[in-house]
């Protein structure tokens, strides 16, 4: 197995996750058909998902989750910190796409920096 395969898989996963986030944004949140279909309460399960996602966007749940995990990953060393940074990216990418870009960019940069940091280095915090 090549040494560059795991980073390539990580980049592929993040690219697919970004594409899925854009699919949710333009297919569910901004599509005009759902505005008309979701006028009746609980008519479709997609309307419930859209409503809950809208509340999460309004309260910036994804962005705060990604930022918290990225900050925690900076403090925790080793493999656990790396996995926390990856989880922070999983939260930060859709937050970046779904209307909370200001805080999500900070979470994305922090998590990305933690992912590329040398595992043997000590945290500066």
Secondary structure as UniProt FT lines:
FT   TURN            3..4
FT   HELIX           5..24
FT   HELIX           25..29
FT   HELIX           32..37
FT   TURN            38..39
FT   TURN            41..42
FT   HELIX           45..58
FT   TURN            59..60
FT   HELIX           61..75
FT   HELIX           78..97
FT   TURN            98..99
FT   HELIX           101..116
FT   TURN            119..120
//
